[in-house]
Amino acid sequence: MFEELEREFSGTSWLLQLFCAYLGPVLALGVLANWLDLKDTTIMDYVTTCLFSVAAAKVIGRLVPESVVEGRWVWTVPAGLEIFCVVWAMVSGGIGSVVQLFYAESGPKGGEGSGWVLALLTIPVWSCLCYSVVMWRGFVRRSRPASVLQ
């Protein structure tokens, strides 16, 4: 008699979450690294970014439960951008330029590209992937019938 209608995809919600997932953890990481005066901690960058992204997704998922629909797809644009950059580097300079894109011994991180790859591509994509995984889990939990969850 009463059917639950699935609401339409909201581009605005998706864009706001993309902005939050892309820039939020990266800015928090920058502030934290500056505050703690951290140097060359690439692995910790990824771990810290993941923790910030998971926390952001959980908070947003709890505050705005409808947002999980769009939150699942936050990873698409950043991952597409990174794939585009890799393909572009490969087409324009061969496999050697792809290696230089991600590993340059003269880079400020001593091996993680020229710095902008890490700051604008790699870490934000990782952040968006972590965010989307948490939102996907929230979507699956909300879409299951109550009898399946018990």
JOBELJO-V537760 format. One record per residue. N is the residue number from 0. RES is the residue in three letters. PHI is phi in radians with two decimals (* if undefined). OMEGA is omega as a letter, one per 40 degrees, with the letter a starting at -180 (none if undefined). BURIAL is # if it has 24 or more other ideal C-beta (glycine too) atoms within 12 Angstrom, else .. Layout:
BEGIN
<<N,RES,PHI,OMEGA,BURIAL> <N,RES,PHI,OMEGA,BURIAL>>
END
This chain:
BEGIN
<<0,MET,*,i,.> <1,PHE,-1.80,i,.> <2,GLU,-1.76,i,.> <3,GLU,-1.46,a,.> <4,LEU,-1.57,i,.> <5,GLU,-1.41,a,.> <6,ARG,-1.33,a,.> <7,GLU,-1.30,i,.> <8,PHE,-1.15,a,.> <9,SER,-1.79,i,.> <10,GLY,-1.12,i,.> <11,THR,-1.15,i,.> <12,SER,-1.07,i,#> <13,TRP,-1.10,a,#> <14,LEU,-1.13,i,.> <15,LEU,-1.12,i,.> <16,GLN,-1.21,i,#> <17,LEU,-1.07,i,#> <18,PHE,-1.04,a,#> <19,CYS,-1.12,a,#> <20,ALA,-1.26,a,#> <21,TYR,-1.36,a,#> <22,LEU,-1.69,a,#> <23,GLY,-0.95,a,#> <24,PRO,-1.13,i,#> <25,VAL,-1.19,i,#> <26,LEU,-1.15,i,.> <27,ALA,-1.08,i,#> <28,LEU,-1.11,i,#> <29,GLY,-1.09,i,.> <30,VAL,-1.12,a,.> <31,LEU,-1.12,i,.> <32,ALA,-1.12,i,#> <33,ASN,-1.24,a,.> <34,TRP,-1.17,a,.> <35,LEU,-1.56,i,.> <36,ASP,0.95,a,.> <37,LEU,-1.49,i,.> <38,LYS,-2.17,i,.> <39,ASP,0.69,i,.> <40,THR,-2.14,a,.> <41,THR,-1.00,a,#> <42,ILE,-1.10,i,.> <43,MET,-1.17,i,.> <44,ASP,-1.03,a,#> <45,TYR,-1.19,i,#> <46,VAL,-1.13,a,.> <47,THR,-1.12,i,#> <48,THR,-1.07,i,#> <49,CYS,-1.08,i,#> <50,LEU,-1.10,i,.> <51,PHE,-1.11,a,#> <52,SER,-1.15,i,#> <53,VAL,-1.09,i,#> <54,ALA,-1.09,i,.> <55,ALA,-1.09,i,#> <56,ALA,-1.13,i,#> <57,LYS,-1.15,i,#> <58,VAL,-1.13,a,.> <59,ILE,-1.16,i,#> <60,GLY,-1.10,i,#> <61,ARG,-1.38,a,.> <62,LEU,-1.25,a,.> <63,VAL,-2.28,a,.> <64,PRO,-1.03,i,.> <65,GLU,-1.21,a,.> <66,SER,-1.26,a,#> <67,VAL,-1.13,i,#> <68,VAL,-1.06,i,#> <69,GLU,-1.39,a,#> <70,GLY,-1.07,i,#> <71,ARG,-1.16,a,#> <72,TRP,-1.89,a,#> <73,VAL,-1.14,a,#> <74,TRP,-1.24,a,#> <75,THR,-1.10,a,.> <76,VAL,-1.19,i,#> <77,PRO,-1.08,i,#> <78,ALA,-1.16,i,#> <79,GLY,-1.09,i,.> <80,LEU,-1.12,i,.> <81,GLU,-1.17,i,#> <82,ILE,-1.08,i,.> <83,PHE,-1.03,a,.> <84,CYS,-1.11,i,#> <85,VAL,-1.15,i,#> <86,VAL,-1.11,i,.> <87,TRP,-1.06,i,.> <88,ALA,-1.12,a,#> <89,MET,-1.19,a,.> <90,VAL,-1.21,a,.> <91,SER,-1.41,a,.> <92,GLY,-2.47,i,.> <93,GLY,1.43,a,.> <94,ILE,-1.12,i,.> <95,GLY,-1.10,i,.> <96,SER,-1.30,i,.> <97,VAL,-1.19,i,.> <98,VAL,-1.08,i,.> <99,GLN,-1.15,i,.> <100,LEU,-1.07,a,#> <101,PHE,-1.79,a,#> <102,TYR,-2.46,i,.> <103,ALA,-2.24,a,.> <104,GLU,-1.09,a,.> <105,SER,-1.56,a,.> <106,GLY,-1.18,a,.> <107,PRO,-1.13,i,.> <108,LYS,-1.60,i,#> <109,GLY,1.15,i,.> <110,GLY,2.55,a,.> <111,GLU,-1.86,i,#> <112,GLY,1.09,a,#> <113,SER,-1.67,a,#> <114,GLY,1.65,i,.> <115,TRP,-1.23,i,.> <116,VAL,-1.11,i,#> <117,LEU,-1.17,a,#> <118,ALA,-1.32,a,#> <119,LEU,-1.88,a,.> <120,LEU,-2.09,a,#> <121,THR,-1.10,a,#> <122,ILE,-1.17,i,#> <123,PRO,-1.09,i,#> <124,VAL,-1.13,i,#> <125,TRP,-1.03,i,#> <126,SER,-1.05,a,#> <127,CYS,-1.16,i,#> <128,LEU,-1.12,i,#> <129,CYS,-1.08,i,#> <130,TYR,-1.05,a,#> <131,SER,-1.17,i,#> <132,VAL,-1.09,i,#> <133,VAL,-1.14,i,#> <134,MET,-1.16,i,#> <135,TRP,-1.10,i,#> <136,ARG,-1.09,i,.> <137,GLY,-1.14,i,#> <138,PHE,-1.16,i,#> <139,VAL,-1.11,i,.> <140,ARG,-1.13,a,.> <141,ARG,-1.31,a,#> <142,SER,-1.54,i,.> <143,ARG,-1.36,i,.> <144,PRO,-1.17,a,.> <145,ALA,-1.04,a,.> <146,SER,-1.17,i,.> <147,VAL,-1.30,a,.> <148,LEU,-1.28,a,.> <149,GLN,-1.59,none,.>>
END
